[in-house]
Amino acid sequence: MTHPTPTLADLGHQTHSAAQHLARLSADDRNQALEAMAQALEAAAGAIVAANQADCAAAAIEGIAPALAARLTLGESKLRSAIAGVRDVARLADPLGTVQLARELDDGLVLKRLTCPLGVLGVIFEARPDAVIQIAALAVKSGNGAILKGGKEAVRSCQAIMDALRKGLSQSAVPPAALQLLTTREETRGLLQLDRYVDLIIPRGSNEFVQFVQNNTRIPVLGHADGICHLYVDRGADLPKAIAIAVDAKTHYPAACNAIETLLIHSAIAPSHLPPLAAALQDKGVVLKGDDRSRQILPSLTAATPEDWATEYSDLVLSVAVVDSLAEALAHIDRYGSGHTDAIVTEDEATAAQFLAQVDSAGVYHNCSTRFADGFRYGFGAEVGISTHKLPPRGPVGLEGLVTYKYQVVGQGHIAATYSGDRPKPFTHRDLPQDC
């Protein structure tokens, strides 16, 4: 007897039901599931790497962009690191059931605010098959179900990973249906309509893609858009420090959203500092595009166009502009930045403090590389993405960004009428210890 193929609504219902079961499990059960997932990934490592090699080969034939190809590649070392991340997530504190507020409203009437799962996450991303591992680990730890949709270029890799993850869950108390994988573009549109079962959509891609998602769903959206990051080399910068930071922020992993796309440099030091900065970057293969003032210092630079300042290259390309002041640097970042991560290099503490206070980005750094904008590096274990929204969660979204809260009120037969009318009884509103 053949069984009918489940519809997307059926899949959403299954994930929703599995997520409800997952939310009731203990921290030990969820951590045991994470270990089972890690072990299953280790057992399937050969198959996963082989699937990724097939994806990479197919992508090369289709002429995939270099930045996307870098994100797509999942070798043995990268896979081992991702598996280690699953175990790192298991070691993190349980994000559920935390009492955020405890307050006596009256004698015997107590209010508590406790953390709880969101429900079901819908995550849409391109390339980066290791994102499946990170998102799945964070979802299980935070008690959430997850429906994932990777890019078509990574379909073999994502399927091999998901097969291993669900096999691991089958050896745990977590229903395998808590994790689902979609593989077609049509399913992406269908996912956006599952507002009955999906509680949050997390798109990881361009601004245009995030806007498309926002315009085509009633589900709340946590956008991960462009990473147009800046490094401002102030007049008070230490040159060796500036060179090391600029090279790392641009070349350590240029396809990452936390790599810098624009270098701003103060006019007072540009004649002396820009040539060695440019030489160090060019030695690493970086193509520099300069404004008129930087090209007066280095005529060999390619002329930057107005579009360059608003472009996320995700490649070994960097725009350079000379500015006359911190205020001019701040204005440039405000106009062209994406609210991701921006940094200043300076030994002037007052200037640094002003930069940190006035740049309105999720990450604002002083004397360090923008590449630190990462959930793993922040100690979150992993991340589902980096939110450039101003409302929380903002920046790298780990466990804390995947839980919400609910209010519990426990009384002894209390009724609201007691506290209204001509002679209302006053509330005590006395804060209690949160471990009460």
Secondary structure, 3 states (H helix, E strand, C coil): CCCCCCCHHHHHHHHHHHHHHHHCCCHHHHHHHHHHHHHHHHHCHHHHHHHHHHHHHHHHHHCCCHHHHHHHCCCHHHHHHHHHHHHHHHHCCCCCCCEEEEEEEECCEEEEEEEEECCEEEEEECCCCHHHHHHHHHHHHCCCEEEEECCHHHHHHHHHHHHHHHHHHCCCCCCHHHEEEECCHHHHHHHCCCCCCCCEEEEECCHHHHHHHHHCCCCCECCECCCCEEEEECCCCCHHHHHHHHHHHHHCCCCCCCCEEEEEEECCCHHHHHHHHHHHHHHCCCEEEECHHHHHHCCCCEECCHHHHHCCCCCCEEEEEEECCHHHHHHHHHHHCCCCEEEEECCCHHHHHHHHHHCCCCEEEECCCHHHCCCCCCCCCCCCCEECCCCCCCEECCHHHHEEEEEEEECCCCCHHHHCCCCCCCCCCEECCCCC
